């Protein structure tokens, strides 16, 4: 295990984050997995910074999307889940950043259970990810799934979204408004859903959504 310091663009300056780097020398691969404590702390720091000192309105979309694309994917997940907490959604604790059964987080609100997927794209959004996430939403018996992404939607991507009734896409200006605390997520009404506190895993003791 090797420790490495990342500097990530945030607002008017940089934030430093200590990651655990797991390297595969044979495949020449390395990816950074932050500890939960660091990820949570830095996620709140980023959120507070952009909300207190947002970019000028005429540049906010370009600036924030560019910042997000430079972030570690695991930190992006934590930022989104902390924004859910800021909206008073009950975010269920995760068991880790990997082996997540097709989702990056989950939360409950008014008795309903929702799942989250986060994708950092530098270019076009991948329609296969919509299909995979739609299957994960069903597997977890969630009322709805929110796929957050920073990519450009192609016709294939839009087609995949139109066929995934249980998935809502949060991107573009909707993503910016969510991060800045202007708008929350569109959630359904009261729904009696059994979930286990402290666990994001599937529960089969549920009532199917209408």
N, C-alpha and C positions, 0 to 999 in steps of 0.2 A: 504494500500500500504506500502510495506517495501523496504527500500533501502539496497542494499548489494554490497560489493566490490568483484569483481572477479579479479584474477590474471591469465593472459593468456600468455602462452609461445610464445615468438616472437624472433627469431634469437638467439642472445647470451644472452638474458635476459628476463625480464618479462614486460608486460604492464598491467597497472591497468585500469579497466573499471568499471564505476558505472552504475549499471543496476537497473531498476525498477522490482521488483519481485512481481508477482501476485500469491498468494497462495490459493489453495483450500484445506482447512484443512480436509474436509470430505473425499476427494479422495486422500489426502496426495500427491498432485501434486504441483509442483512449476516450473515455467519456466521463464527465464529471457528475458525481452524485452528492449533493449537499446533505449534511446532516439535517434532521428535521428542525432542530433548534435554530440553526443558522438560516435555513430557508424561511422559516416563519418570521424571524427578526428582520431579515433583509426585505422580505415581501412587504411587511408593514412599513418599513422605511421608504420603500419605493412609492407605495400608495400615498402615504402622507406627503411625500415631496411633490408628487404631480398634482395632488389635490390642493395643496397650499400655494404652490407656485406653478400653475399650469402654463404650457406654452401659449403664445398669442393665438387667439381664435383662428386667425387666417392660416396659421401653420401647425395647429395642434394635431391634426390628423397625420401629417407627414412626419412630424417629430416623434410622436408617441409610437406609431407603427414601426418606425426605424429603430427606436429604443427597444421595443419588444423583440424584434428580430435578432437583436444582439444578445438577448438574455439567454441564460441557461434554461433549457426546457423545463426542468424541475422547478426552477424559481418561478417561471411563468405559471405553472400549475398552482403554486402556493399563493401567488398574487390573486389569481381568480377566486380561489377558495376563501381567502381573507376578505375579498370584496363581498362574497356571499355572507360572511360573518357580519360585515359592516351593515348589510341589509337585514340583519336579524334572522337569517336563515340558520337552522341548526346544522352545522357541518359536522358530520360524523368523522371521528379520528381515523386517519389512515394507518395501515400497518407498514407502509413503506412506499417508496417511489416506483418500485418495480413489481412484477407479478401481480398486477392490479385487475386481472380478469376483464381487460378491455375498457376500463374507465380510469380516470385520473382523480376522481373524488366523488363524494355524494353528500347530499344534505336533505333535511326534512323540513317541511313547512306546512302548517295546518293539517297534519296527519298524512300528507303525501310524501312520497320518496322520489327524489330526483338524482340523476347522475350527470357527471361533467366529464368532458374530454377536451384537452387543450392541444392545439397543433400550431407550431411556429413554422410558417411557410415563408420562404424568401421569394417565391414566385407563385405559380398556379397551385390551387388547392387540389388535393387528391380525392377523386370521387370514391375510391375504394375505402377510404377512411370513413366516409359516411355510411357505407354498407356495413362495415365492420362494427361501427358504433351503434347502428340501428339494431344489429343482432345482440350487442351487449346490453342495450336498454331492455330488450325483451328477456334476456337471460336473467337480468337482475330484477325483473318484474317492476321496473320503475314506471312511474306515471308519465315521465317525460325525460328526454336527454338533451343537454345543451352542449353543442360543439362550438367551442371558441377557436377562431383561427385568424391568422394575419395574411392570408393569401388572396389571390385573385380568383374569383369564381368563373369557371369555364362553363360552356353549355353542358358538358358531361357532368360536371359537378352539380349544376342546378337540376339536372334530370334525376340524379341520384337523390338529391334532397327532396324533390317532389314525390318520390316513391317511398320516402322514409317518414311516415306520418308522425312517428313518435320523437323525431329529432328536430330541434330548432337550432338554426345557425346564428351565432353571435359573432359578427365580424364588421369591418368597416366602422362607420359612425356609431353603430349600436355598441360595438366593443369599446370605443372611446368613451361614450356616455356612461357605460357601466363602470369602467375604471375610474372615471372622474366623479362617480357618485350621483350623476344626474338622473339616471333611470335604473330601476331594478330589472329583474327577469319577469316574463309573463308566466305566472304560475296559476295552476288550476285551483278550484274551490276546495272545500273540505272533502277529505277522502280518507277513510279509515284504513291505514296501512300499518302492518306490523313490521317493525324493524328493531334490531338489537343495538342498544346503545354501545358505542365504542367499537363498532364493527362495520366495515363497508362491504361485507360479503353478502352473498345472496341468501334470502330467506324465502322458503317455499310456503310459509304460512301467510299468504296474502290474499286479498280480494282483487281480482283482475280489474284494470281500469276500464271505464265505460267508453 
